[in-house]
Amino acid sequence: QVQLVESGGGLVQAGGSLRLSCAASGRTFRTYRMGWFRQAPGKEREFVAAINWSGGSTYYADVVKGRFTISRDNAKNTLYLQMNSLKPEDTAVYYCASGAGGLGFPNMSPSEYDSWGQGTQVTVSS
């Protein structure tokens, strides 16, 4: 399994931006499907965005579409989430996840991913 470590979270005012990074170990990162999820206190983990192995296909939850951008750099074994126009309701712990094998695309269920990072807190103040 790949090891994942998120970074880049923090406190930002509404309307601001943050870029999350997810560093992956191993030489097989380029073969993995990747996704971002988030979990707010008292709520279930929810899908945010997904990207296929090459980065050529992306998919977003409706609530972030047009504001967030998922990308990856396979040469650097890193996944990114650029978050713009942040809202207080975006406050959550954000997790990156990887999935091996071909399950089609997009993959919006946590059960479709094999490895998870520890999460990074994003707090948006109003």
Backbone as a chain_set.jsonl record, in Angstrom:
{"seq": "QVQLVESGGGLVQAGGSLRLSCAASGRTFRTYRMGWFRQAPGKEREFVAAINWSGGSTYYADVVKGRFTISRDNAKNTLYLQMNSLKPEDTAVYYCASGAGGLGFPNMSPSEYDSWGQGTQVTVSS", "coords": {"N": [[0.836, -1.195, 0.0], [0.355, 2.291, -0.553], [1.842, 5.027, 1.174], [0.451, 7.946, 2.548], [0.659, 11.438, 3.027], [-0.785, 14.332, 4.113], [-0.684, 17.927, 3.723], [-0.744, 21.52, 4.248], [-3.105, 22.543, 5.201], [-5.068, 24.885, 7.221], [-5.994, 28.015, 8.819], [-8.238, 30.239, 7.355], [-9.749, 33.166, 5.986], [-13.153, 33.627, 4.905], [-13.646, 33.471, 1.42], [-11.003, 33.328, 0.842], [-7.999, 31.461, -0.129], [-6.513, 28.188, -0.263], [-3.954, 25.721, -0.686], [-3.834, 22.354, -0.744], [-1.614, 19.629, -0.225], [-0.61, 16.288, -0.99], [1.582, 13.98, -0.222], [2.979, 11.082, -1.568], [4.289, 7.847, -0.957], [6.484, 5.414, -2.527], [6.901, 3.757, -5.741], [4.785, 3.394, -7.354], [2.875, 5.317, -7.524], [1.97, 6.662, -9.779], [0.236, 4.918, -10.935], [-2.069, 4.883, -9.493], [-5.493, 5.588, -8.751], [-6.732, 8.636, -7.446], [-8.083, 10.581, -4.748], [-9.837, 13.231, -3.027], [-11.318, 13.702, 0.098], [-13.551, 14.916, 2.658], [-14.278, 15.622, 6.111], [-16.498, 16.879, 8.34], [-17.126, 17.928, 11.743], [-19.263, 15.688, 13.403], [-20.387, 14.801, 11.081], [-20.624, 12.613, 8.189], [-17.896, 11.244, 6.262], [-17.237, 12.892, 3.247], [-17.229, 12.965, -0.309], [-15.001, 14.909, -2.283], [-13.291, 15.455, -4.565], [-11.939, 13.795, -7.46], [-9.332, 12.125, -9.307], [-7.915, 10.657, -12.201], [-5.391, 8.115, -13.019], [-3.566, 9.322, -14.771], [-4.093, 11.967, -14.619], [-5.626, 13.067, -16.513], [-8.348, 12.982, -16.344], [-10.84, 14.39, -14.324], [-13.041, 14.883, -11.508], [-15.706, 16.392, -9.702], [-17.376, 17.118, -6.614], [-20.59, 18.607, -6.515], [-20.795, 20.762, -4.772], [-18.306, 21.924, -4.635], [-17.49, 22.397, -7.157], [-16.052, 24.394, -9.649], [-14.77, 25.962, -7.82], [-12.769, 24.502, -6.535], [-9.778, 22.755, -7.478], [-8.43, 19.771, -8.533], [-5.322, 18.148, -8.895], [-2.355, 16.45, -10.086], [1.089, 15.513, -9.757], [2.907, 13.292, -11.141], [5.616, 12.831, -11.364], [6.589, 13.874, -9.054], [5.301, 12.431, -7.168], [2.959, 13.474, -5.962], [-0.165, 14.744, -4.929], [-2.587, 17.316, -5.399], [-4.798, 19.858, -4.088], [-6.293, 22.619, -5.006], [-7.892, 25.215, -3.49], [-10.218, 27.638, -3.828], [-12.082, 30.689, -3.222], [-13.138, 30.101, -0.667], [-15.519, 28.903, 1.726], [-17.282, 29.172, 4.877], [-18.615, 26.748, 5.275], [-16.921, 24.931, 4.126], [-15.218, 24.125, 6.032], [-13.457, 21.553, 7.557], [-11.867, 18.359, 8.172], [-9.55, 17.393, 5.841], [-8.908, 14.715, 3.679], [-6.646, 12.762, 1.759], [-6.784, 10.098, -0.6], [-5.954, 6.907, -1.972], [-6.334, 4.61, -4.665], [-5.983, 1.36, -5.941], [-5.966, -0.523, -8.977], [-8.455, -1.052, -11.551], [-11.426, 0.472, -11.315], [-13.125, 1.838, -12.815], [-14.206, 5.208, -13.458], [-15.714, 8.232, -12.332], [-14.539, 7.738, -8.883], [-16.332, 7.85, -6.14], [-16.961, 6.893, -3.689], [-15.865, 6.216, -0.369], [-15.205, 3.533, 0.059], [-14.051, 2.675, -2.256], [-11.422, 3.215, -2.224], [-8.08, 2.451, -1.141], [-5.977, 3.292, 0.558], [-5.312, 5.807, 3.008], [-4.568, 9.163, 4.018], [-3.545, 10.964, 7.01], [-5.011, 13.196, 7.372], [-5.746, 16.74, 7.162], [-6.431, 19.766, 8.764], [-8.794, 22.149, 7.767], [-9.938, 25.319, 8.246], [-12.378, 27.712, 7.864], [-13.083, 30.967, 8.384], [-15.8, 33.215, 9.04]], "CA": [[0.0, 0.0, 0.0], [1.077, 3.559, -0.596], [1.717, 5.868, 2.361], [0.018, 9.272, 2.14], [0.789, 12.476, 4.055], [-1.344, 15.607, 3.67], [-0.199, 19.16, 4.314], [-1.276, 22.722, 3.621], [-4.308, 23.05, 5.846], [-4.88, 26.028, 8.103], [-7.12, 28.919, 9.052], [-8.326, 31.243, 6.302], [-11.021, 33.88, 5.979], [-14.054, 33.341, 3.792], [-13.204, 34.096, 0.183], [-9.584, 33.085, 0.654], [-7.55, 30.265, -0.839], [-5.506, 27.296, 0.298], [-3.602, 24.591, -1.533], [-3.461, 21.154, -0.017], [-0.744, 18.679, -0.897], [-0.624, 14.921, -0.475], [2.798, 13.312, -0.671], [2.826, 9.633, -1.565], [5.519, 7.046, -1.031], [6.419, 4.308, -3.466], [7.122, 4.05, -7.152], [3.6, 3.071, -8.135], [1.887, 6.393, -7.391], [1.419, 7.029, -11.078], [-0.784, 3.957, -11.36], [-3.207, 4.914, -8.568], [-6.571, 6.571, -8.716], [-6.59, 9.458, -6.251], [-9.245, 11.391, -4.425], [-9.907, 14.049, -1.813], [-12.556, 13.649, 0.864], [-13.511, 15.763, 3.846], [-15.199, 15.233, 7.172], [-16.774, 17.91, 9.328], [-17.555, 17.348, 13.026], [-20.621, 15.17, 13.458], [-20.869, 14.434, 9.748], [-19.913, 11.535, 7.529], [-16.882, 11.634, 5.296], [-17.861, 13.152, 1.967], [-16.388, 13.085, -1.501], [-14.712, 16.263, -2.746], [-12.789, 15.458, -5.935], [-11.2, 12.603, -7.858], [-8.499, 12.277, -10.488], [-7.464, 9.337, -12.632], [-3.962, 7.879, -12.855], [-2.75, 10.204, -15.593], [-4.472, 13.359, -14.412], [-6.396, 13.517, -17.656], [-9.768, 13.028, -15.999], [-11.134, 14.855, -12.979], [-14.467, 14.927, -11.192], [-15.887, 17.182, -8.487], [-18.679, 17.235, -5.979], [-21.253, 19.832, -6.958], [-20.615, 21.864, -3.813], [-16.986, 22.54, -4.801], [-17.224, 22.576, -8.579], [-15.803, 25.785, -10.012], [-13.951, 26.609, -6.786], [-11.64, 23.633, -6.209], [-9.123, 22.08, -8.601], [-7.568, 18.651, -8.171], [-4.271, 17.895, -9.882], [-1.304, 15.565, -9.595], [2.382, 15.527, -10.409], [3.393, 11.919, -10.963], [7.071, 12.86, -11.211], [6.865, 14.233, -7.664], [4.468, 11.598, -6.292], [2.185, 14.408, -5.155], [-1.523, 15.124, -5.293], [-2.892, 18.661, -4.928], [-6.16, 20.374, -4.135], [-6.335, 24.075, -4.929], [-9.215, 25.608, -3.005], [-10.448, 29.075, -3.938], [-13.404, 31.172, -2.798], [-13.527, 29.226, 0.432], [-16.704, 29.27, 2.499], [-17.258, 28.542, 6.213], [-19.09, 25.364, 5.195], [-15.823, 24.076, 3.673], [-14.451, 23.738, 7.205], [-13.458, 20.1, 7.745], [-10.586, 17.684, 7.994], [-9.45, 16.931, 4.463], [-8.126, 13.503, 3.535], [-6.403, 12.23, 0.429], [-6.944, 8.656, -0.645], [-5.484, 6.273, -3.203], [-6.968, 3.353, -5.005], [-5.311, 0.565, -6.956], [-6.878, -1.316, -9.805], [-9.407, -0.328, -12.377], [-12.829, 0.399, -10.917], [-13.845, 2.852, -13.554], [-14.007, 6.588, -13.008], [-15.028, 8.593, -11.084], [-14.72, 6.927, -7.691], [-16.823, 8.814, -5.167], [-17.228, 6.246, -2.411], [-14.646, 5.886, 0.386], [-14.903, 2.109, -0.049], [-13.328, 2.43, -3.501], [-10.034, 3.599, -2.003], [-7.37, 1.482, -0.308], [-5.088, 3.924, 1.529], [-5.734, 7.142, 3.416], [-3.665, 9.958, 4.822], [-3.985, 11.232, 8.367], [-5.906, 14.34, 7.331], [-5.261, 18.075, 7.489], [-7.575, 20.596, 9.14], [-9.065, 23.398, 7.066], [-10.937, 26.098, 8.958], [-12.709, 28.929, 7.148], [-13.826, 31.862, 9.262], [-16.727, 34.117, 8.327]], "C": [[0.873, 1.248, 0.0], [0.837, 4.303, 0.71], [1.423, 7.294, 1.907], [0.13, 10.252, 3.305], [0.28, 13.801, 3.489], [-0.66, 16.772, 4.373], [-0.894, 20.332, 3.647], [-2.547, 23.262, 4.236], [-4.004, 24.247, 6.733], [-6.157, 26.809, 8.267], [-7.093, 30.012, 7.987], [-9.687, 31.926, 6.401], [-11.862, 33.464, 4.774], [-13.632, 34.139, 2.564], [-11.742, 33.857, -0.135], [-9.299, 31.77, -0.04], [-6.551, 29.477, -0.012], [-5.176, 26.245, -0.749], [-3.132, 23.442, -0.654], [-2.545, 20.291, -0.881], [-0.849, 17.325, -0.223], [0.583, 14.21, -1.06], [2.646, 11.808, -0.515], [4.17, 8.943, -1.653], [5.361, 5.986, -2.108], [6.527, 4.745, -4.912], [5.893, 3.804, -8.011], [2.529, 4.142, -8.07], [1.211, 6.673, -8.719], [0.353, 6.066, -11.564], [-2.068, 4.052, -10.539], [-4.245, 5.962, -8.951], [-6.447, 7.349, -7.41], [-7.852, 10.278, -6.016], [-9.029, 12.225, -3.175], [-11.301, 13.889, -1.211], [-12.427, 14.63, 2.022], [-14.547, 15.296, 4.855], [-15.301, 16.353, 8.19], [-17.253, 17.25, 10.616], [-19.016, 16.91, 12.978], [-21.196, 14.745, 12.13], [-20.057, 13.279, 9.19], [-18.869, 12.097, 6.566], [-17.546, 11.79, 3.928], [-16.829, 13.353, 0.863], [-16.216, 14.547, -1.889], [-14.316, 16.254, -4.221], [-12.018, 14.173, -6.197], [-10.416, 12.885, -9.129], [-8.006, 10.895, -10.897], [-5.94, 9.263, -12.608], [-3.108, 8.886, -13.605], [-2.993, 11.681, -15.29], [-5.339, 13.897, -15.531], [-7.877, 13.626, -17.408], [-9.935, 13.448, -14.556], [-12.64, 14.915, -12.779], [-14.628, 15.6, -9.843], [-17.295, 17.016, -7.916], [-19.289, 18.569, -6.383], [-20.949, 21.021, -6.043], [-19.251, 22.545, -3.939], [-16.654, 22.849, -6.258], [-17.096, 24.062, -8.91], [-14.958, 26.537, -9.006], [-12.694, 25.806, -6.461], [-11.089, 23.011, -7.494], [-8.209, 20.991, -8.077], [-6.544, 18.45, -9.281], [-3.24, 16.961, -9.263], [-0.041, 15.767, -10.403], [2.998, 14.15, -10.168], [4.908, 11.854, -10.81], [7.467, 13.161, -9.766], [6.061, 13.398, -6.672], [3.574, 12.452, -5.392], [0.838, 14.705, -5.787], [-1.801, 16.496, -4.697], [-4.405, 18.91, -4.926], [-6.073, 21.882, -3.935], [-7.756, 24.486, -4.584], [-9.319, 27.122, -3.018], [-11.854, 29.418, -3.471], [-13.958, 30.32, -1.658], [-14.686, 29.807, 1.23], [-16.616, 28.618, 3.883], [-17.709, 27.084, 6.173], [-18.044, 24.415, 4.604], [-14.954, 23.611, 4.845], [-14.596, 22.25, 7.481], [-12.017, 19.621, 7.82], [-10.588, 17.093, 6.592], [-8.474, 15.761, 4.381], [-7.862, 13.221, 2.064], [-6.459, 10.706, 0.508], [-6.451, 8.133, -1.985], [-6.192, 4.95, -3.416], [-6.22, 2.652, -6.12], [-6.347, -0.19, -7.768], [-7.872, -0.462, -10.562], [-10.846, -0.54, -11.953], [-13.676, 1.366, -11.711], [-13.573, 4.21, -12.956], [-15.287, 7.344, -13.215], [-15.333, 7.633, -9.936], [-15.075, 7.843, -6.535], [-17.119, 8.202, -3.806], [-15.923, 5.955, -1.689], [-14.251, 4.416, 0.24], [-14.133, 1.763, -1.309], [-11.846, 2.795, -3.386], [-9.384, 2.697, -0.963], [-6.548, 2.106, 0.807], [-5.535, 5.356, 1.775], [-4.609, 7.85, 4.163], [-4.282, 10.222, 6.189], [-4.941, 12.417, 8.437], [-5.219, 15.639, 7.7], [-6.478, 18.979, 7.705], [-7.627, 21.866, 8.299], [-10.198, 24.101, 7.81], [-11.136, 27.421, 8.233], [-13.577, 29.787, 8.05], [-14.685, 32.822, 8.444], [-16.437, 35.564, 8.632]], "O": [[1.997, 1.236, 0.502], [-0.247, 4.22, 1.287], [2.068, 7.798, 0.988], [-0.257, 9.937, 4.43], [0.828, 14.329, 2.522], [-0.125, 16.625, 5.472], [-1.55, 20.175, 2.617], [-3.024, 24.326, 3.841], [-2.844, 24.585, 6.969], [-7.245, 26.354, 7.915], [-6.058, 30.632, 7.747], [-10.66, 31.321, 6.851], [-11.337, 33.01, 3.758], [-13.304, 35.322, 2.655], [-11.284, 34.143, -1.242], [-10.205, 31.061, -0.477], [-5.84, 30.029, 0.828], [-6.008, 25.914, -1.595], [-2.152, 23.56, 0.082], [-2.688, 20.234, -2.102], [-1.143, 17.231, 0.969], [0.607, 13.877, -2.245], [2.235, 11.321, 0.538], [5.077, 9.406, -2.345], [4.249, 5.693, -2.55], [6.29, 5.899, -5.267], [5.93, 3.975, -9.229], [1.399, 3.918, -8.505], [0.002, 6.898, -8.767], [-0.363, 6.372, -12.517], [-3.05, 3.379, -10.851], [-3.921, 7.058, -9.409], [-6.093, 6.776, -6.379], [-8.582, 10.619, -6.946], [-8.14, 11.946, -2.37], [-12.314, 13.934, -1.909], [-11.336, 15.113, 2.326], [-15.548, 14.667, 4.509], [-14.314, 16.728, 8.823], [-17.741, 16.12, 10.58], [-19.891, 17.669, 12.562], [-22.366, 14.368, 12.05], [-18.95, 12.999, 9.65], [-18.945, 13.244, 6.124], [-18.318, 10.931, 3.502], [-15.722, 13.842, 1.088], [-17.164, 15.329, -1.833], [-14.921, 16.952, -5.035], [-11.508, 13.542, -5.271], [-10.775, 13.756, -9.921], [-7.712, 10.059, -10.043], [-5.273, 10.224, -12.225], [-2.039, 9.268, -13.129], [-2.192, 12.538, -15.661], [-5.743, 15.059, -15.502], [-8.592, 14.282, -18.165], [-9.259, 12.932, -13.667], [-13.411, 14.988, -13.735], [-13.806, 15.416, -8.945], [-18.263, 16.803, -8.646], [-18.57, 19.551, -6.572], [-20.859, 22.157, -6.508], [-19.06, 23.637, -3.402], [-15.646, 23.493, -6.547], [-17.924, 24.877, -8.503], [-14.476, 27.632, -9.296], [-11.658, 26.389, -6.143], [-11.819, 22.774, -8.456], [-7.317, 21.255, -7.27], [-6.866, 18.569, -10.463], [-3.256, 16.716, -8.056], [-0.085, 16.142, -11.574], [3.548, 13.89, -9.097], [5.43, 10.925, -10.194], [8.537, 12.759, -9.308], [6.131, 13.633, -5.465], [3.45, 12.181, -4.197], [0.716, 14.89, -6.998], [-1.31, 16.813, -3.613], [-5.168, 18.271, -5.651], [-5.811, 22.359, -2.831], [-8.704, 24.149, -5.293], [-8.592, 27.808, -2.3], [-12.708, 28.542, -3.341], [-15.107, 29.879, -1.695], [-14.818, 31.021, 1.387], [-15.936, 27.604, 4.037], [-17.228, 26.27, 6.962], [-18.265, 23.204, 4.584], [-14.054, 22.792, 4.662], [-15.708, 21.74, 7.621], [-11.078, 20.374, 7.566], [-11.516, 16.38, 6.208], [-7.374, 15.804, 4.931], [-8.738, 13.413, 1.22], [-6.211, 10.114, 1.559], [-6.52, 8.824, -3.001], [-6.591, 4.271, -2.47], [-5.863, 3.269, -7.124], [-7.455, -0.459, -7.304], [-8.09, 0.706, -10.239], [-11.423, -1.6, -12.197], [-14.805, 1.679, -11.333], [-12.774, 4.33, -12.027], [-15.935, 7.115, -14.237], [-16.26, 6.826, -10.009], [-14.209, 8.539, -6.005], [-17.489, 8.913, -2.871], [-14.965, 5.497, -2.312], [-13.064, 4.096, 0.295], [-13.609, 0.655, -1.419], [-11.104, 2.688, -4.363], [-10.037, 2.235, -0.027], [-6.426, 1.527, 1.886], [-6.061, 6.026, 0.886], [-3.805, 7.219, 4.85], [-5.387, 9.77, 6.488], [-5.608, 12.619, 9.453], [-4.241, 15.651, 8.448], [-7.429, 18.956, 6.924], [-6.625, 22.565, 8.144], [-11.283, 23.543, 7.979], [-10.18, 28.164, 8.011], [-14.675, 29.384, 8.436], [-14.346, 33.189, 7.319], [-17.117, 36.452, 8.118]]}, "num_chains": 1, "name": "protein.A"}
